[in-house]
Amino acid sequence: MMNVTVCQSCGMPLTTPTQFGTETDGSTTREYCIYCYKEGKFEQPGISLEVMTEMCTAILKDEGMDEESARSMLRNQLPFLKRWRTNAADHNVGEITEPNGSTSPGTTTHPDNMSQNKQDNILSAEPVRYITLPGKRLAGVSARTTNALEFGGKGSIQGLWNRYFASEHLPGVEAVRYGCYTDYTDGINGEYTILVGHEVSSDESLPEGFNEVLLPPATYAVFTSRKGPMAEVVSEAWGAVWAWSNQSDRTFTGDFELYDERSLNPESVQVDIYIAVGHSQLNK
């Protein structure tokens, strides 16, 4: 659907060749943008992750995004980019953005006090595996939203989870739950439908107030979070997805978070995020 990657220094989507950085021989690279990388070297070789975050925050603010929302999004995304992955553990971890755009209190953690699992998570922005799955029918509650709304605190996702678990028509506690993202209008930049629910059979009738999503058979790149508090690990895992260098492989036919028995304790959750990609990935 889209052939877009992001700069592995600042996170800017690279949509046209004029945005690509250049090597010493004049050839272009799709790893970095022209503003970060030119003639085979970084334009600001000594810049820190914190300064880059503030610079990009200012740019997003000028483009109309709320300042704190922009900063929170960047703090989730930038540590996973190639330029920062190898030394991300040298930087403090700031406030954590939840899927609904709210933030937990801004705390800082020195790498010496971080668990090895969390350091490993920060240093990895690649799928743990690829898998092809048959189609699924999911049922639950849904809404249209955008990433800008979610990060700006005006989103729908947290409310949908609350509505879903307040329903009288839920399977047992051991059932797998899904946060499913479909009907994208412009990839990560435009509107999409979020459905919170569970899998149902093809002939099962839906209770009043429930909607359905029919996911087609697809190949998925699977990102697995570390274990930890739900708000933290989910936002970290999405940070890895957004910073993934193979954005052009995404098909946007339907992505989902999968919550199974590893998610029963909200203080020690491990979640998988399934990102739909082209079938050719299985042959790589």
RAVEN-V243691 format. One record per helix or strand. SS is the DSSP state (A for helix, B for strand). FROM is the first residue (numbers start at 1). TO is the last residue. If there is no record, write none. Layout:
SS_FROM_TO, SS_FROM_TO
This chain:
B_5_6, B_13_14, A_17_19, B_20_22, B_28_33, B_37_38, B_41_42, A_49_62, A_67_80, A_82_85, A_88_90, B_97_97, B_103_103, A_111_113, A_116_122, B_129_133, B_136_145, A_147_151, A_157_165, B_177_182, A_187_189, B_192_199, B_211_215, B_218_224, B_228_228, A_230_243, A_247_249, B_250_250, B_255_259, A_261_263, B_269_269, B_272_277, A_279_283
